[in-house]
Amino acid sequence: FFHFYAGICSALKLTVPSHTIHGIEGQPLHLSVDYNFNATASEIQIFWLFEKPDSNPKYLLGSVNQTVLPDLEYQHKFTLTPPNASLRINPLHCSDEGNYIVKVNVRGNGIIAASQKIQVAVDVPVTKPTVRTEPSSGVVEYVGNITLNCTVDKGTRVAYQWMKNGKRLHAGPNYTFS
């Protein structure tokens, strides 16, 4: 199904900006696709499928010439404006993470077809961090220790970095990190 077929003298070129695209949860995401061919077309079909790891691809929507054929289950989430092959996802949810497959068929003298796969990763914005001190008073005598504990409620790929007076802190005799 996802093989590339080319006619003897005409080929279909299908390009995507990147094979991995990051989107933000709750925001729209545009999967930009361009295609071109050097044949006269009597019919252009565009299909979008979605697959998660270890599951069969699901049909999302497609078009024949200018007519869009949505899957009713997904019609309010995905938008296609033929002859443009690009897909708009709105809004993006964590469950939308996976592979999106676009397939274009062009009928001219014969049929030429091409497909591309785009992996979508969904990022959740990092919430404002909360810092707790132990002991909670935050006042430490010259010989005591204080623990600063930083957490965030939400966020993907969170990285923590401690700073003092605008400079990065490194582990040493005065600081330990866990």
RAHU-V261879 format. One record per backbone hydrogen bond with DSSP energy under -0.5 kcal/mol. CO is the residue of the C=O (numbers start at 0). NH is the residue of the N-H. If there is no record, write none. Layout:
CO&NH  CO&NH
This chain:
2&4  4&112  9&6  10&12  10&37  11&13  12&35  14&33  18&118  20&120  22&122  23&26  26&91  28&30  28&88  29&31  30&86  31&16  32&84  33&14  35&12  38&40  42&106  43&64  44&104  45&62  46&102  47&59  47&60  48&100  49&57  50&98  51&54  57&49  59&70  60&47  61&68  62&45  63&66  65&67  66&63  67&69  68&61  69&71  70&73  70&74  71&74  73&76  73&77  76&89  78&87  80&83  85&80  86&30  87&78  87&89  88&28  91&25  92&95  93&96  97&119  98&50  99&117  100&48  101&115  102&46  103&113  104&44  105&107  105&111  106&41  106&42  109&107  111&105  112&4  113&103  115&101  117&99  117&119  118&20  118&120  119&97  120&22  120&122  122&24  122&124  123&155  129&150  131&148  133&146  134&137  137&139  140&143  146&133  146&148  147&149  148&131  150&129  153&126  161&168  163&166  166&163  174&171
